[in-house]
Amino acid sequence: MKEMWDSRYANKEYAYGIAPNNFFKAVLDQFKPNGKLLLHAEGEGRNAVFAAKMGLVVSAFDISTEGKRKALQLAEQENVSINYYVGELFDLPLINEKFDIAALIYAHFPPPLLSKYYKKVAELLNPGGLIILEGFSTGHIELRKLNPNVGGPDKAEMLFSTESIQRDFQNFEIIQLEEITVDLKEGLYHNGKGKVIRFVGKKRL
């Protein structure tokens, strides 16, 4: 998996563009949160750099070394600083920190990791902290068959549903949770109609 992402991110062009994800940007614009943000599977840094420009203290990670290189390159171009780690979450010093916001933007993981992973995500958030998630839903499979250019996993068990979000984030007040169809135009690999889950939750005190 690391080799695939390194290969994708090695190109000069940014795989998913340099603009932040629309939903991520909209939530930050609406809530204007302060403090420390942790971005999971952040790739080439488009969301990290945007958040840093908003004044957040940003930590991000990914399994791709090339993703880190591109993210730091973008941060330098935009005159901001981000902390970027390469590796799996449980192997990083990030698991000893606390954060005010966590964001998972198209962060899809294999089933054996999921429940353990989301439990750790919740543990890393301070009480009252926000989680922001956008990812392909189980309803996306049919749209992907019609248009592979829209991207996303082809295995239903790696996709989100409103039920899975409610199950995995029980200690969160749901601010927004919906499955919607969106027109994606994010770089080279997210183009066309996709079905996504959008979730904003607040960790209970």
Secondary structure, DSSP 8 states (H G I E B T S, - for coil): -HHHHHHHHTSSS-TT-SS--HHHHHHHHHH---SEEEEES-TTSHHHHHHHHTT-EEEEEES-HHHHHHHHHHHHHTT---EEEES-GGGSGGGGS-EEEEEEES----HHHHHHHHHHHHHHEEEEEEEEEEEEBTTHHHHHHH-GGG---S-GGGSB-HHHHHHHTTTEEEEEEEEEEEEEEETTTEEEEEEEEEEEEEE--
